[in-house]
């Protein structure tokens, strides 16, 4: 997977493209140079043949031409130059005879032994005095030129291309490591880890360094604004919590007055219930702020997710019976270790089960499951119901604070249950997913595997 990711990265692809362009241009330049040199060399050999043929044309008769061919063939090696004249009577004179075969013509030496002559030749044939005169010159200079350019290609261009490719991959991998630093910081910021920074990424002051500096500056500003916003909401919740609690106490005293009329007593009870709901809302806001601050991490320890699931199923079984729900607990048989805060993970179970019981009609089924050994090696918990569920378009919105579905506005609650669940999951680096249970809602939370250092 890592190798595929490197090969598909932009720096590596750009490097490969540049090396391919270099190789293509070099090959094209070498090929053009080869043909520029070869063309006049071939033309020179053909001009030589034409000049020799012009000398033979001036001979007055076939017998004189045969004598001239014999005399020149005695001092000419057929491996370099072939002279062959087939007389009108079929007799062949010269230093070689040309015989047609499947591949064209084959030259046979007329010296004792009649050995075949190997090699490539440029030939010129003409009918003179009723006979056929053929002159051929060895094409070895052209073949030698081809061999030279082949060596240049094999021992110069190919090694140079391979060296350039290796250097490009080294530089591209270095650039990819810097890009990975940028990507990792952006991913952490996208997950809400506003303390994430790119930091120094090495190399010269180039565009990647400037992008890293801009990301860090953006993260500084974002962290400052988010911290200020959280502090404001925390301060508001903290400042209003105390007077609302005092208001609750006053309403309790009011409701306990003996001479209070019955309608007023009912109103006092309703007002006290609303005040208590407001206290719970502010308490949830304060707890979310505390969780997002990361302070509970100091209390992390090794826990058994299956044992916690069984405990909370037992705690909520009476509540489920009272509301007419069927609570089914199906934890894994063996222990499922996670690293986390026992109180917060317990509250996560409680919020999910309470949400399912509160927002589904009587007679529906609520199922609690745990398991392990997923594709990422971690463990998971799942709470599902057979109620109305949440529309796909609103599943991300329900994690916002104080957000409530239109269909659930008549049921008790503050709209902070799933916000608190998301905050607890993020604190434990867990991933939360809302899905369709067909019918109903399925909430799955996947915890990362415990590393060797954490497990120790």
Buried (B, 14 or more C-beta within 10 A) or exposed (E): EEEEEBEEBEBBEEBBEBBEEBBEEBBEEBEEEBEEBBEEBBEEBBEBBEEBBEEBEEBEEBEEBBEBBBEBBEEBEBBEBBBBBBBEEEEBBBBBBBEEEEEEBBBBBBEEEEEEBEEEBBBBBEEBBEBBBBBBBBBBBBEEBEEEBEEBBEEEBBEEBEEBBEEBBEBBBEBBBBBBBBEEBBEBBEEEBBEBBBEEBEEEEEEBBEBBBEBBEEBEEEBEEEBEEBEEBBEEBEEBBEEBBEBBEBBBEBBEEEEBEEEEBEBBBEBBEBBBBBBEBBBBBBBBBBBBEEEBEEEBEBBBBBEBBBBBBEEBBEEBEEBEBBBEBEBBEEBBBBBBBBEBBBBBBBBBBBBBBBBBEEEBBBBBBBBBEEEEEBBBBBBBBBBBBBEEEEBEEBBEBEBBBEEBEEEEBBBBBBBBBBBBBBBBBBBBEBBBBEEBBBBBBBBBBBEEEEEE
